[in-house]
Amino acid sequence: MSKRRRQSQRPGAVGAPFHAPEADQDRRAGYDRRSLGMGRRIATHDLRLSRLPSVIRRLKALDLSDCAEFARDIFLFSYFMAGINFCDIASLRRSNIRDGRLVYARHKTRKEMNCRINTEAQTIIDKYTNIQTIDNYLFPILNPTVHKTERQRKERIKKVLKSVNGELRKIGNELELVFPLTTYVARHCMLRY
């Protein structure tokens, strides 16, 4: 090992590994800071993925109010459609359905996505097809007569996403889940299911 490398590893040196004394105290007290959600985002591997199919079954069986039911449908649609983003769900139109497949341009990258619509997702689509939406949107999130500019659409999507995630958290508490149920969970867990 070079002299410079040895010097950088001394405590207090510029290249010394970071050490937080609180972490040692926490470990001695018997808990891990990461398990408390301190200092990092929720990682999908922490979500007890092995139990997710049973969570989906319990989620489908719940009797919910209209707002909570809409949140559940958005969660399940995202889960069954390969983790489609909420922004993309809001922008979907009936014209995006072609030959039993969902074909759309991803909002973030403009890359064309093509997913087969399975029976569970088709059931959700049929449920909202009966509801009259303006301008043939699949879900009643955007209204082109009200949300005319890009900024208005973005604010509306942000507002509805916040509401949906709030309802999903309540549902997760009702199901006594060890992780917060959000659209993030549906988006990233489908990739491993």
C-alpha positions in Angstrom: 0.0 0.0 0.0 1.4 3.4 -0.9 2.3 6.0 1.7 -0.4 8.4 0.3 -3.1 5.7 0.6 -2.1 5.0 4.2 -2.3 8.7 5.1 -5.7 9.0 3.5 -7.1 6.2 5.7 -6.2 7.8 9.0 -9.2 9.2 10.9 -9.9 12.8 10.0 -8.0 12.6 6.7 -9.7 13.8 3.5 -10.0 10.3 2.0 -11.0 8.6 5.2 -14.2 6.5 5.1 -17.2 8.4 6.6 -18.2 7.1 10.0 -21.3 8.2 11.9 -21.2 7.6 15.6 -25.0 7.6 15.8 -25.0 4.4 13.7 -22.9 2.6 16.4 -25.3 3.8 19.1 -28.3 2.7 17.1 -26.7 -0.7 16.5 -26.0 -1.2 20.2 -29.5 -0.2 21.1 -30.8 -3.0 18.8 -32.2 -1.3 15.8 -31.0 -0.3 12.4 -31.5 3.3 11.1 -32.4 1.9 7.6 -35.3 0.0 9.0 -36.7 3.2 10.3 -36.6 4.8 6.9 -33.9 7.2 7.9 -31.6 8.5 5.2 -32.8 6.6 2.1 -35.8 6.0 -0.1 -37.7 2.8 0.1 -36.0 0.1 -1.9 -38.2 -2.4 -3.7 -36.3 -5.3 -2.1 -37.5 -4.1 1.3 -41.1 -4.4 0.3 -41.5 -8.1 1.2 -42.0 -9.0 -2.5 -42.6 -12.7 -1.7 -45.9 -11.6 -0.1 -47.0 -9.3 -2.9 -49.3 -11.8 -4.8 -51.3 -12.4 -1.5 -51.4 -8.6 -1.0 -52.9 -8.2 -4.5 -55.5 -10.8 -3.8 -56.5 -9.1 -0.5 -56.5 -5.7 -2.2 -58.8 -7.0 -5.0 -61.2 -8.4 -2.4 -61.7 -5.1 -0.4 -64.9 -3.2 -0.4 -63.9 0.4 -0.8 -65.4 3.9 -1.2 -65.3 5.6 -4.6 -62.1 7.5 -4.1 -60.3 4.5 -2.6 -61.6 2.2 -5.3 -60.2 4.5 -8.0 -56.8 4.5 -6.2 -56.9 0.7 -6.0 -57.8 0.4 -9.7 -54.9 2.7 -10.6 -52.5 0.6 -8.5 -53.7 -2.7 -9.9 -53.6 -1.3 -13.5 -50.0 -0.2 -13.1 -49.1 -3.5 -11.5 -50.8 -5.6 -14.2 -49.5 -3.4 -17.1 -45.7 -3.9 -16.4 -45.4 -0.9 -14.0 -46.8 1.8 -16.2 -46.1 5.3 -14.8 -49.0 7.3 -13.3 -48.3 10.2 -15.7 -48.6 7.8 -18.6 -51.8 6.3 -17.2 -53.4 9.7 -17.0 -52.6 10.4 -20.7 -53.9 7.1 -22.0 -56.7 7.2 -24.6 -58.8 4.6 -26.2 -56.8 5.0 -29.4 -53.8 3.5 -27.5 -55.5 0.1 -27.4 -54.7 -1.9 -30.6 -55.3 -5.6 -31.1 -55.4 -6.4 -27.4 -52.2 -4.4 -26.7 -51.5 -1.1 -25.1 -49.3 1.0 -27.4 -48.2 4.4 -26.1 -45.3 6.8 -26.0 -43.8 7.1 -22.6 -44.1 10.7 -21.3 -40.6 10.9 -19.9 -38.6 9.5 -22.8 -41.0 9.5 -25.7 -40.0 5.9 -26.3 -42.8 3.8 -27.7 -44.0 1.1 -25.2 -46.1 -1.9 -26.2 -47.7 -4.2 -23.6 -50.2 -7.0 -23.9 -53.4 -6.3 -22.0 -54.1 -9.1 -19.6 -57.6 -10.0 -18.3 -57.2 -8.2 -15.0 -56.1 -5.0 -16.7 -58.9 -5.3 -19.3 -61.5 -5.6 -16.5 -60.3 -2.3 -15.1 -60.3 -0.7 -18.6 -63.9 -1.9 -19.2 -65.0 -0.5 -15.8 -63.9 3.0 -16.8 -65.0 2.6 -20.4 -68.6 2.7 -19.1 -67.8 6.1 -17.4 -68.1 8.8 -20.0 -64.7 10.5 -20.2 -64.1 13.5 -22.3 -61.8 13.2 -25.3 -61.6 9.4 -25.0 -59.2 9.2 -22.0 -59.2 5.8 -20.4 -59.3 7.1 -16.9 -61.1 10.2 -15.6 -58.0 12.2 -14.6 -57.6 14.8 -17.3 -60.2 17.0 -18.8 -59.1 18.8 -22.0 -61.6 21.6 -21.6 -60.2 22.5 -18.2 -56.5 21.4 -18.4 -55.5 23.1 -21.6 -51.8 24.0 -21.1 -49.0 21.6 -20.3 -48.6 23.2 -16.9 -52.3 22.7 -16.0 -52.0 19.0 -17.0 -48.9 18.6 -15.0 -50.5 20.2 -11.9 -53.6 18.1 -12.3 -51.6 14.9 -12.5 -49.5 15.9 -9.5 -52.7 16.6 -7.5 -54.4 13.3 -8.4 -51.2 11.3 -7.8 -51.0 12.8 -4.3 -54.6 11.9 -3.6 -54.2 8.4 -5.0 -51.0 7.7 -3.0 -52.8 9.0 0.2 -55.7 6.6 -0.4 -53.3 3.8 -1.1 -51.5 4.4 2.2 -54.8 4.2 4.0 -55.6 1.0 2.3 -52.1 -0.3 3.2 -52.7 0.5 6.8 -56.1 -1.3 6.6 -54.3 -4.4 5.2 -51.7 -4.0 8.0 -48.8 -4.0 5.5 -45.2 -3.4 6.7 -44.5 -1.0 3.9 -46.4 2.0 2.6 -48.6 1.1 -0.4 -48.0 3.7 -3.2 -47.9 3.8 -7.0 -44.1 3.4 -6.6 -44.7 -0.1 -5.2 -46.9 -1.2 -8.1 -44.5 0.3 -10.6 -41.4 -1.5 -9.3 -42.8 -4.7 -8.0 -44.3 -5.8 -11.3 -40.9 -6.1 -12.8 -40.1 -8.9 -10.4 -43.4 -10.7 -10.3 
